[in-house]
Amino acid sequence: MPNNKTKEKNSGLPVKLARPARRALAHAGIKTLKQLSTFREKDITGLHRIANHAMVIKQALIEKGMSFSKDTKLKK
């Protein structure tokens, strides 16, 4: 059975991302770094518990050759 570190690695989400921030993303339906890249940075950082982790998320996207979307809005 995969442990939490394995799940985090497979999702592409940064391992350093705190659990409350992970829960906020999951609540918005975002479970992978690829899904995260389809939304605007402004909308993601506006989620509760995410603002303090914006740089960690942005760095993870950059490391995978991705970035935030310029036009897709997050539906709340």
SEZA-707756 format. One line per field, with one value per atom (N, C-alpha, C): residue number from 1; residue in three letters; chain; atom name; x, y, z. Coordinates in nm, 3 decimals. Example, Ala and Ser with C-alpha at 12.3 -4.5 7.8 and 13.67 -1.06 7.14 Angstrom:
seq	1_1_1_2_2_2 $
type	ALA_ALA_ALA_SER_SER_SER $
mol	A_A_A_A_A_A $
atom	N_CA_C_N_CA_C $
X	1.319_1.230_1.320_1.285_1.367_1.290 $
Y	-0.569_-0.450_-0.330_-0.225_-0.106_0.003 $
Z	0.780_0.780_0.780_0.708_0.714_0.787 $
//
This chain:
seq	1_1_1_2_2_2_3_3_3_4_4_4_5_5_5_6_6_6_7_7_7_8_8_8_9_9_9_10_10_10_11_11_11_12_12_12_13_13_13_14_14_14_15_15_15_16_16_16_17_17_17_18_18_18_19_19_19_20_20_20_21_21_21_22_22_22_23_23_23_24_24_24_25_25_25_26_26_26_27_27_27_28_28_28_29_29_29_30_30_30_31_31_31_32_32_32_33_33_33_34_34_34_35_35_35_36_36_36_37_37_37_38_38_38_39_39_39_40_40_40_41_41_41_42_42_42_43_43_43_44_44_44_45_45_45_46_46_46_47_47_47_48_48_48_49_49_49_50_50_50_51_51_51_52_52_52_53_53_53_54_54_54_55_55_55_56_56_56_57_57_57_58_58_58_59_59_59_60_60_60_61_61_61_62_62_62_63_63_63_64_64_64_65_65_65_66_66_66_67_67_67_68_68_68_69_69_69_70_70_70_71_71_71_72_72_72_73_73_73_74_74_74_75_75_75_76_76_76 $
type	MET_MET_MET_PRO_PRO_PRO_ASN_ASN_ASN_ASN_ASN_ASN_LYS_LYS_LYS_THR_THR_THR_LYS_LYS_LYS_GLU_GLU_GLU_LYS_LYS_LYS_ASN_ASN_ASN_SER_SER_SER_GLY_GLY_GLY_LEU_LEU_LEU_PRO_PRO_PRO_VAL_VAL_VAL_LYS_LYS_LYS_LEU_LEU_LEU_ALA_ALA_ALA_ARG_ARG_ARG_PRO_PRO_PRO_ALA_ALA_ALA_ARG_ARG_ARG_ARG_ARG_ARG_ALA_ALA_ALA_LEU_LEU_LEU_ALA_ALA_ALA_HIS_HIS_HIS_ALA_ALA_ALA_GLY_GLY_GLY_ILE_ILE_ILE_LYS_LYS_LYS_THR_THR_THR_LEU_LEU_LEU_LYS_LYS_LYS_GLN_GLN_GLN_LEU_LEU_LEU_SER_SER_SER_THR_THR_THR_PHE_PHE_PHE_ARG_ARG_ARG_GLU_GLU_GLU_LYS_LYS_LYS_ASP_ASP_ASP_ILE_ILE_ILE_THR_THR_THR_GLY_GLY_GLY_LEU_LEU_LEU_HIS_HIS_HIS_ARG_ARG_ARG_ILE_ILE_ILE_ALA_ALA_ALA_ASN_ASN_ASN_HIS_HIS_HIS_ALA_ALA_ALA_MET_MET_MET_VAL_VAL_VAL_ILE_ILE_ILE_LYS_LYS_LYS_GLN_GLN_GLN_ALA_ALA_ALA_LEU_LEU_LEU_ILE_ILE_ILE_GLU_GLU_GLU_LYS_LYS_LYS_GLY_GLY_GLY_MET_MET_MET_SER_SER_SER_PHE_PHE_PHE_SER_SER_SER_LYS_LYS_LYS_ASP_ASP_ASP_THR_THR_THR_LYS_LYS_LYS_LEU_LEU_LEU_LYS_LYS_LYS_LYS_LYS_LYS $
mol	A_A_A_A_A_A_A_A_A_A_A_A_A_A_A_A_A_A_A_A_A_A_A_A_A_A_A_A_A_A_A_A_A_A_A_A_A_A_A_A_A_A_A_A_A_A_A_A_A_A_A_A_A_A_A_A_A_A_A_A_A_A_A_A_A_A_A_A_A_A_A_A_A_A_A_A_A_A_A_A_A_A_A_A_A_A_A_A_A_A_A_A_A_A_A_A_A_A_A_A_A_A_A_A_A_A_A_A_A_A_A_A_A_A_A_A_A_A_A_A_A_A_A_A_A_A_A_A_A_A_A_A_A_A_A_A_A_A_A_A_A_A_A_A_A_A_A_A_A_A_A_A_A_A_A_A_A_A_A_A_A_A_A_A_A_A_A_A_A_A_A_A_A_A_A_A_A_A_A_A_A_A_A_A_A_A_A_A_A_A_A_A_A_A_A_A_A_A_A_A_A_A_A_A_A_A_A_A_A_A_A_A_A_A_A_A_A_A_A_A_A_A_A_A_A_A_A_A $
atom	N_CA_C_N_CA_C_N_CA_C_N_CA_C_N_CA_C_N_CA_C_N_CA_C_N_CA_C_N_CA_C_N_CA_C_N_CA_C_N_CA_C_N_CA_C_N_CA_C_N_CA_C_N_CA_C_N_CA_C_N_CA_C_N_CA_C_N_CA_C_N_CA_C_N_CA_C_N_CA_C_N_CA_C_N_CA_C_N_CA_C_N_CA_C_N_CA_C_N_CA_C_N_CA_C_N_CA_C_N_CA_C_N_CA_C_N_CA_C_N_CA_C_N_CA_C_N_CA_C_N_CA_C_N_CA_C_N_CA_C_N_CA_C_N_CA_C_N_CA_C_N_CA_C_N_CA_C_N_CA_C_N_CA_C_N_CA_C_N_CA_C_N_CA_C_N_CA_C_N_CA_C_N_CA_C_N_CA_C_N_CA_C_N_CA_C_N_CA_C_N_CA_C_N_CA_C_N_CA_C_N_CA_C_N_CA_C_N_CA_C_N_CA_C_N_CA_C_N_CA_C_N_CA_C_N_CA_C_N_CA_C_N_CA_C_N_CA_C_N_CA_C_N_CA_C_N_CA_C_N_CA_C_N_CA_C $
X	0.085_0.000_0.089_0.064_0.151_0.135_0.246_0.239_0.215_0.200_0.170_0.279_0.406_0.516_0.509_0.473_0.460_0.346_0.233_0.118_0.156_0.228_0.269_0.361_0.452_0.546_0.472_0.377_0.301_0.212_0.162_0.075_0.153_0.281_0.363_0.355_0.260_0.250_0.374_0.421_0.542_0.527_0.627_0.625_0.621_0.680_0.685_0.552_0.456_0.326_0.253_0.214_0.149_0.014_-0.025_-0.153_-0.274_-0.284_-0.399_-0.406_-0.289_-0.286_-0.328_-0.283_-0.323_-0.473_-0.528_-0.673_-0.749_-0.698_-0.764_-0.764_-0.652_-0.646_-0.740_-0.740_-0.827_-0.974_-1.008_-1.146_-1.187_-1.089_-1.115_-1.108_-1.083_-1.078_-0.941_-0.839_-0.705_-0.621_-0.581_-0.506_-0.366_-0.339_-0.208_-0.152_-0.022_0.044_-0.007_-0.033_-0.085_-0.221_-0.309_-0.438_-0.417_-0.325_-0.296_-0.253_-0.177_-0.127_-0.235_-0.355_-0.463_-0.540_-0.500_-0.568_-0.477_-0.539_-0.463_-0.401_-0.281_-0.212_-0.297_-0.359_-0.443_-0.553_-0.615_-0.725_-0.673_-0.562_-0.507_-0.459_-0.387_-0.336_-0.449_-0.564_-0.679_-0.751_-0.717_-0.778_-0.728_-0.814_-0.778_-0.663_-0.562_-0.445_-0.341_-0.357_-0.263_-0.163_-0.203_-0.119_0.024_0.039_0.172_0.256_0.195_0.265_0.280_0.248_0.250_0.387_0.492_0.626_0.664_0.624_0.652_0.581_0.457_0.378_0.437_0.469_0.523_0.657_0.741_0.870_0.851_0.755_0.727_0.682_0.600_0.557_0.676_0.761_0.878_0.970_0.992_1.079_1.029_0.899_0.839_0.813_0.863_0.845_0.703_0.631_0.492_0.481_0.364_0.333_0.182_0.140_-0.003_-0.064_-0.192_-0.265_-0.281_-0.298_-0.321_-0.470_-0.556_-0.696_-0.799_-0.768_-0.870_-0.898_-1.021_-1.060_-1.104_-1.074_-1.117_-1.262_-1.344_-1.486_-1.499_-1.561_-1.575_-1.712 $
Y	-0.118_0.000_0.125_0.222_0.339_0.428_0.483_0.575_0.716_0.812_0.950_1.011_0.981_1.035_0.985_0.859_0.803_0.871_0.890_0.957_1.099_1.170_1.306_1.310_1.217_1.212_1.185_1.096_1.061_1.176_1.258_1.369_1.484_1.491_1.602_1.722_1.721_1.832_1.832_1.950_1.957_1.885_1.807_1.734_1.831_1.949_2.049_2.123_2.096_2.163_2.112_2.203_2.166_2.100_2.017_1.944_2.035_2.148_2.236_2.289_2.318_2.365_2.253_2.132_2.016_1.995_2.009_1.991_2.099_2.222_2.330_2.301_2.251_2.215_2.099_1.998_1.882_1.924_2.015_2.065_2.135_2.197_2.263_2.165_2.036_1.934_1.920_1.977_1.975_1.873_1.768_1.660_1.641_1.705_1.690_1.825_1.828_1.949_1.989_1.890_1.919_1.989_1.942_2.008_2.150_2.166_2.296_2.396_2.349_2.437_2.489_2.435_2.480_2.599_2.646_2.758_2.879_2.996_3.119_3.123_3.179_3.192_3.272_3.376_3.463_3.382_3.292_3.213_3.109_3.046_2.944_3.008_3.119_3.183_3.245_3.262_3.314_3.209_3.083_2.976_2.985_2.954_2.953_2.857_2.901_2.822_2.805_2.873_2.857_2.972_3.092_3.210_3.194_3.139_3.123_3.018_2.940_2.832_2.859_2.980_3.015_2.992_3.029_3.013_2.866_2.783_2.639_2.580_2.619_2.569_2.618_2.747_2.804_2.738_2.715_2.650_2.507_2.435_2.298_2.299_2.396_2.407_2.435_2.528_2.564_2.444_2.369_2.252_2.147_2.142_2.047_2.109_2.232_2.299_2.348_2.374_2.419_2.560_2.616_2.745_2.751_2.854_2.875_2.917_2.893_2.934_3.085_3.142_3.286_3.319_3.219_3.251_3.164_3.046_2.959_3.002_3.036_3.075_2.955_2.957_2.853_2.876_2.773_2.784_2.758_2.850_2.836_2.791 $
Z	0.000_0.000_0.000_-0.091_-0.098_0.025_0.070_0.183_0.131_0.222_0.183_0.096_0.124_0.045_-0.099_-0.118_-0.252_-0.326_-0.260_-0.322_-0.363_-0.274_-0.302_-0.423_-0.431_-0.543_-0.673_-0.672_-0.792_-0.839_-0.746_-0.783_-0.841_-0.809_-0.854_-0.763_-0.670_-0.576_-0.487_-0.448_-0.367_-0.233_-0.198_-0.072_0.045_0.028_0.135_0.156_0.071_0.082_0.206_0.293_0.418_0.395_0.488_0.476_0.459_0.535_0.512_0.369_0.312_0.173_0.078_0.105_0.023_0.029_0.149_0.165_0.088_0.090_0.017_-0.133_-0.183_-0.325_-0.355_-0.270_-0.291_-0.289_-0.198_-0.189_-0.320_-0.386_-0.514_-0.631_-0.600_-0.704_-0.770_-0.709_-0.765_-0.690_-0.761_-0.696_-0.755_-0.868_-0.931_-0.971_-0.993_-1.037_-1.176_-1.260_-1.394_-1.386_-1.299_-1.281_-1.229_-1.137_-1.078_-1.185_-1.283_-1.388_-1.482_-1.472_-1.561_-1.504_-1.387_-1.322_-1.310_-1.294_-1.277_-1.137_-1.130_-1.002_-0.902_-0.950_-0.865_-0.796_-0.869_-0.812_-0.713_-0.744_-0.654_-0.525_-0.535_-0.414_-0.332_-0.392_-0.319_-0.235_-0.256_-0.176_-0.032_0.060_0.202_0.225_0.297_0.335_0.224_0.113_0.002_-0.008_0.023_0.001_0.054_0.173_0.232_0.160_0.074_0.004_-0.145_-0.186_-0.328_-0.392_-0.323_-0.380_-0.395_-0.300_-0.308_-0.428_-0.448_-0.561_-0.693_-0.699_-0.821_-0.858_-0.759_-0.784_-0.836_-0.780_-0.826_-0.972_-1.009_-1.148_-1.239_-1.200_-1.280_-1.299_-1.192_-1.199_-1.298_-1.319_-1.414_-1.551_-1.571_-1.699_-1.721_-1.614_-1.622_-1.563_-1.577_-1.514_-1.493_-1.422_-1.405_-1.538_-1.554_-1.674_-1.671_-1.788_-1.798_-1.802_-1.826_-1.847_-1.778_-1.730_-1.670_-1.527_-1.499_-1.363_-1.283_-1.156_-1.065_-1.029_-1.042_-1.006_-0.858_-0.788_-0.642_-0.604 $
//
